[in-house]
């Protein structure tokens, strides 16, 4: 079994694509362990999407995150 990755001290935030990374066709694709790790990370995880706020809000609310970059910034 692989050891969990250790976050380097110099990381201020992690930006990742929402569609195709954390969700796919509106359903979570990330493993439950990863979703749990997002919520307990001391480094902010910031999903980024080209979706409009109205299209993204339901997906974003289902993830343990506090920030996101959406269509139009």
Secondary structure, 3 states (H helix, E strand, C coil): CCCCCCCCCCCCEEEEECECCCEECCEECCCHHHHHHHHHCCCEEEEECCCCHHHHHHHHHCCCCCEEECCCC
